[in-house]
């Protein structure tokens, strides 16, 4: 039987949080081992243009930026590996994490940076137009739709916030709502209704998207399943999903999460409820979900791990 490998610092997940944690942990001589997961580089590898990350005055692409940060971590000696965490045992130290169902790594500290996955409607057109008009982050991509017409799908606070944000950039925002009411809080509902260039399409559901070299419009069911069901085409340049995210936290038994699955960390910290285990990036961030905030929390996690180890 294969003997367990041991490390001072194990980082699970890549992306801005994981890679930044690896930079700081490496520079602190923790010799971190990082497993990149199913999507090396994280969600940003599906994003084409990145214009809001400091240090890139002319912008960059998501894959290029992730490769840059990864190389920076490797320069300081971070051990980067392909592999997916499939089970954990945080019941006793050293902590044990199983990768790909067989390889067990024992670690004195663990940094969880597994991110969150945006929820999609499941339409083939969402994949077809990925990076060509379909987005799950208005703050990331809204800038590209200045003066254009866009749609936001969803009826909760996230959808309301995204629609209001986009209304400050786009000429027109359609809010596509499946029901005849919003689930968003009263204050957010009022803001939506008070924003002149937001039009709410009540009782509409998306059938598909169309366009030659990118999204040019959407086909909607109006009153789907009712006697007077109809289909309508609406011209748009951008299609934004705002139906929530799923944090990738399922396997972390013993770690405290909220009702959605986001890992709960101590205030102003990346500490979880288990000593020596830290969480950074989108797996614990319910608010911002930006590359820069993920990177910042990765830095915090590595510093906290180093301090914890020095105290032991």
C-alpha positions in Angstrom: 0.0 0.0 0.0 1.3 3.5 -0.9 2.7 5.4 2.1 1.0 8.7 2.9 2.9 11.8 1.8 3.4 14.6 4.4 3.5 18.3 4.0 3.4 21.4 6.2 0.9 23.2 4.0 -1.6 21.7 1.6 -3.5 24.0 -0.7 -6.7 22.6 -2.3 -7.8 24.4 -5.4 -6.2 26.9 -7.8 -7.5 30.2 -9.1 -6.4 33.6 -7.7 -6.9 32.5 -4.1 -5.1 29.2 -4.3 -2.2 30.5 -6.4 -1.7 33.6 -4.2 -1.7 31.4 -1.1 1.0 29.3 -2.8 3.1 32.4 -3.4 3.0 33.6 0.2 3.4 30.1 1.7 6.4 29.4 -0.6 8.1 32.6 0.4 7.5 31.7 4.1 9.4 28.4 3.5 6.3 26.2 4.1 7.0 24.2 0.9 3.3 24.1 0.0 1.8 21.4 -2.1 -1.1 22.6 -4.3 -3.6 20.4 -6.0 -5.3 22.3 -8.9 -8.6 20.5 -9.1 -10.8 19.9 -12.1 -10.3 23.4 -13.5 -6.6 24.5 -13.2 -6.7 28.3 -12.8 -10.4 28.3 -11.7 -13.3 30.2 -13.1 -11.2 32.9 -14.5 -9.9 30.5 -17.2 -13.4 30.8 -18.8 -13.2 34.6 -18.9 -11.7 36.2 -21.9 -11.0 39.9 -21.1 -9.8 40.9 -17.6 -9.5 44.7 -17.2 -10.0 45.3 -13.5 -7.0 43.4 -12.0 -4.2 45.8 -10.9 -0.9 45.5 -12.8 -2.4 45.0 -16.2 -2.9 48.5 -17.6 -4.0 47.3 -21.0 -5.9 44.4 -19.7 -5.2 40.7 -20.1 -7.1 37.4 -20.5 -8.2 35.2 -17.7 -6.1 32.2 -18.8 -3.0 34.4 -19.2 -3.4 36.0 -15.8 -3.8 32.7 -14.1 -0.7 31.3 -15.8 1.2 34.4 -14.7 0.2 33.9 -11.0 0.9 30.2 -11.2 4.4 30.8 -12.6 5.1 33.3 -9.8 4.2 30.7 -7.2 6.3 28.1 -9.0 9.3 30.5 -9.0 9.3 30.3 -5.2 9.1 26.6 -5.2 5.4 25.8 -4.9 4.7 22.1 -5.8 1.8 22.3 -8.3 -0.1 19.1 -9.1 -3.1 17.9 -11.1 -5.7 16.1 -9.0 -9.0 16.4 -7.3 -9.7 16.2 -3.6 -12.2 13.4 -3.0 -12.3 13.0 0.8 -11.0 14.6 3.9 -10.3 13.5 7.5 -10.1 16.6 9.8 -10.8 14.6 13.0 -7.2 14.4 14.1 -3.8 16.0 13.3 -2.1 15.7 10.9 -5.1 16.2 8.6 -5.6 13.7 5.8 -6.9 14.6 2.4 -7.4 12.0 -0.3 -6.9 12.9 -4.0 -8.5 11.1 -6.9 -9.8 8.4 -4.6 -6.4 6.9 -3.8 -3.5 9.3 -3.0 -3.5 10.5 0.7 -1.6 13.6 1.8 -1.1 14.4 5.5 -0.9 18.1 6.3 -0.2 20.2 9.3 -2.3 23.0 7.7 -4.8 23.0 5.0 -5.9 25.9 2.8 -9.2 25.4 1.1 -9.5 27.4 -2.2 -12.0 25.3 -4.2 -14.1 28.3 -5.3 -17.8 28.3 -6.3 -19.5 27.4 -9.5 -22.0 29.8 -11.1 -25.5 28.2 -11.7 -26.6 28.1 -15.3 -30.0 27.4 -16.8 -28.6 24.3 -18.6 -29.2 25.6 -22.1 -26.9 24.4 -24.9 -26.7 28.1 -26.1 -25.0 29.1 -22.8 -22.0 26.9 -23.7 -22.2 28.0 -27.4 -21.9 31.7 -26.5 -19.6 31.4 -23.5 -17.3 34.4 -23.6 -19.3 35.7 -26.6 -22.2 37.4 -24.7 -23.0 35.0 -21.9 -21.7 35.9 -18.4 -22.4 35.1 -14.8 -20.6 38.2 -13.4 -21.9 41.7 -14.2 -19.1 43.3 -12.2 -16.5 41.4 -14.3 -18.0 41.9 -17.7 -20.5 44.8 -17.5 -18.0 47.3 -18.8 -18.0 45.7 -22.2 -21.7 46.5 -22.6 -21.7 50.2 -22.2 -24.4 51.8 -24.2 -25.8 48.4 -25.3 -28.8 46.3 -24.4 -28.5 43.4 -22.0 -30.6 40.9 -20.1 -30.3 39.6 -16.5 -32.0 36.3 -15.6 -33.2 35.9 -12.0 -35.6 37.2 -9.4 -33.6 37.4 -6.2 -31.3 40.0 -4.6 -28.3 39.0 -6.8 -30.3 39.5 -10.0 -31.6 42.9 -8.7 -28.1 44.0 -7.8 -26.7 42.9 -11.2 -29.5 44.6 -13.1 -29.0 47.9 -11.2 -25.3 47.7 -11.7 -25.7 47.1 -15.4 -28.3 49.9 -15.7 -25.5 52.3 -14.9 -23.5 51.1 -18.0 -26.0 49.7 -20.5 -28.6 51.6 -22.4 -31.3 49.1 -21.5 -31.6 46.2 -19.1 -34.2 43.5 -19.3 -34.8 41.6 -16.1 -36.1 38.1 -17.0 -38.3 36.8 -14.1 -39.9 33.4 -14.2 -42.7 34.3 -11.7 -45.0 37.4 -11.5 -43.0 38.7 -8.5 -39.5 39.2 -7.4 -37.9 37.2 -4.5 -35.5 40.1 -3.9 -35.8 42.1 -0.7 -38.3 45.0 -0.6 -35.5 47.6 -0.8 -33.9 46.0 -3.9 -37.3 45.6 -5.5 -37.9 49.3 -5.1 -34.6 50.2 -6.6 -35.3 48.0 -9.6 -38.6 49.6 -10.2 -37.2 53.1 -9.7 -34.5 52.5 -12.3 -35.8 53.9 -15.6 -33.8 51.8 -18.0 -34.7 48.4 -16.4 -37.7 46.6 -17.9 -38.9 43.6 -15.9 -40.3 40.8 -18.1 -42.7 39.0 -15.8 -43.5 35.3 -16.2 -40.8 34.9 -18.9 -38.4 31.9 -19.2 -35.4 31.6 -21.6 -35.8 29.1 -24.4 -32.5 30.0 -26.2 -30.1 32.6 -27.6 -29.3 33.5 -31.2 -26.6 35.4 -33.1 -23.9 35.0 -35.7 -20.6 35.8 -34.0 -22.0 36.3 -30.5 -25.3 36.9 -28.7 -27.7 39.1 -30.7 -30.9 38.2 -29.0 -32.9 35.8 -26.8 -36.0 33.7 -27.4 -38.3 33.6 -24.4 -41.4 31.7 -23.4 -44.0 34.0 -22.0 -46.4 32.4 -19.5 -44.9 29.0 -20.2 -47.4 26.1 -19.6 -50.4 28.4 -19.5 -53.2 28.5 -22.1 -52.0 31.7 -23.6 -48.3 30.7 -23.8 -46.4 32.6 -26.5 -42.8 32.9 -27.6 -41.0 36.3 -28.1 -37.6 37.3 -29.5 -35.8 40.2 -27.8 -32.7 41.8 -29.3 -29.8 41.9 -26.7 -26.0 42.1 -26.8 -25.3 40.4 -23.5 -27.0 37.7 -21.4 -26.2 37.6 -17.7 -27.0 34.7 -15.3 -27.8 35.8 -11.8 -29.4 32.7 -10.3 -26.8 32.1 -7.7 -23.5 30.1 -7.1 -22.8 26.7 -5.6 -19.7 26.7 -3.3 -17.5 23.7 -3.9 -17.5 22.6 -0.3 -19.3 19.3 -0.3 -16.4 17.0 0.7 -15.2 19.1 3.7 -16.9 17.2 6.5 -16.6 18.8 9.9 -16.2 22.3 8.4 -18.9 24.8 9.4 -20.9 26.2 6.4 -23.9 28.4 6.0 -27.2 27.0 4.6 -26.0 27.4 1.0 -22.6 25.7 1.6 -20.3 28.7 1.9 -17.5 28.0 4.4 -17.9 30.2 7.5 -14.7 31.9 8.5 -13.9 34.0 11.6 -14.4 37.8 11.2 -11.4 39.5 9.5 -9.8 36.1 9.0 -9.7 32.9 6.9 -9.8 30.6 10.0 -12.5 27.9 9.9 -14.0 26.2 12.9 -11.1 23.6 12.7 -7.7 24.8 14.0 -5.1 24.9 11.2 -7.7 24.8 8.4 -8.3 27.9 6.4 -10.7 28.9 3.6 -10.2 31.6 1.0 -11.7 32.9 -2.2 -15.1 32.2 -3.5 -15.7 29.1 -1.4 -16.2 31.4 1.6 -17.0 34.8 -0.2 -20.7 35.4 -0.4 -20.3 39.1 -1.3 -17.6 40.1 -3.8 -16.5 37.1 -5.9 -13.7 39.1 -7.6 -10.2 37.9 -8.6 -8.6 40.7 -6.5 -10.6 39.8 -3.3 -9.9 36.1 -3.8 -6.2 36.8 -4.1 -6.2 39.0 -1.0 -7.9 36.2 1.0 -5.3 33.7 -0.3 -2.6 36.0 1.0 -4.4 36.1 4.4 -4.8 32.3 4.6 -1.0 31.7 3.9 0.0 34.3 6.5 -2.4 32.7 9.1 -1.1 29.2 8.3 2.5 30.3 8.7 1.7 32.0 12.1 -0.1 28.9 13.3 2.8 26.7 12.4 5.4 29.0 14.1 3.3 28.8 17.3 3.2 25.0 17.4 
